[in-house]
Amino acid sequence: MKEDRRHERLMLHWRMDVVYETPQGVSEQFHATTNSISKTGCSIFVEQHILVESPVAVQLTIPPLTPEGEGNLIEITALMRYGYLCRARLQYRVGLDFVKFTGDGQRLLEEAFASLRPYG
């Protein structure tokens, strides 16, 4: 599988909820954990195989950057690009491309990345 990455990916394990609509029009939600994440997408691990063609709603929890700080919940519209079983983890790995951020979501994500990079 060829990877087309425009931005640096960080190996972060953040909580994420993904909401999508089934072909029958039913709204479904599942919990995930990011495996790696960049400004424009991420790979996640989930318990069941899910791959939909229509856009999905993502709620990403950015943990607090300090013990006394507060985390941020950002909302993103994303497209699923791939899904396969990761035998080493016995979970499914799904690739998401971020399409649109709600509110200050993109800025909050970029600030979180900047604070995690080492100086120098």
N, C-alpha and C positions, 0 to 999 in steps of 0.2 A: 504494500500500500504506500503510495507516494504521499508525503506530507507537504502541505503548502502553508508554511508558517511565515507570516510577515513580522511578527513581534516575538520578543523573548517570552518564553514560558517559565513560570515559577512553579516549583513542586510544592503546592500547598493543599492541605486537606481541609477544605472549608465545607460547611453544611449548605445544602441547596435543596430547594423544593422545585419540582417541575410540574406544571399543569398543562394538560393537553386535552383536546376533544377527540373522542373516538369517532369512527365512521358513522356510528348510530346517533351521534350528537350528545353523548354523555361526557361530562367533564370528569377527568381522572387526574389524580395527583400521586406522585411518588417522591420519596426522599432519596437523596443522593449525596455523595461526597466527591468533591473535586479531587482529581489526581494531579492535574497540572492546569494552569490557567494563565491567560494573557489578556491584553486589552481587547482582543477581538474574538476570543473563544476559549473553550476549555474541554478537557476530557473528564468524564465522571464515571464513577462506579455505582451500579444499581443492582438490586437483587433479582430483577426479572428482565427479560428481553423486551425492550420497547424501542420502536423506531417508527416515527410518524413523519409524513411528508409536509404537513401544514406547520406553521409557526407554533412554538410553544412559549408559555409564560414561565420565566425563571425568577425565583426569589432566592437571591444569594445572600448569605449572612457573612459579613466581614467581621471577624472577631475583634474585640477591643485591642488596641495597640499597646496599652499600658494596663496594669492591674486595676487602676481606679477608673479607667476609661470605659466608654460605652461602645458596643459594636454598632454596625450599620447594616440595615437590610436594604438591598437595592433590587429593583425590578428590571428585568431585561426580557426583550422578545428575542428568541433564538430559533435557529434551524438545526435540526438533527442531521448530521452528515454521515455517520457510520455507527454501527453497533455490532459487537461480537463478544463471544464468551472468552473471558480471560481465565484460562484453566488454573493458573498459579493462585488466583484469588477466589476462584469459584464464584465470580460475579461477572456481570456484563459491563463492558466498557463502551461508553457512548460519547461521540464527539459532537460538540455544539459550536455553532458560529453565532456570535452575538450580532444581532441586526439593529436593535434600537434599545436605548436606555431610557428609563423614565426619570424625569427630574434631574437631580445632580448625580445620578448613579455612575456615570462614566468618570466624572471628576473624583468621586469618592473611591472608586476602584483604582484610579491612577495614583491618588494620594497614598492609598494603602501600599501599593507596589513600591512607590518611592521611599516610604518609611522602612520597608523591609530590606532594601538593597544596602550592602555594606558601604561604608565610606571609602573613598580612595580612588 
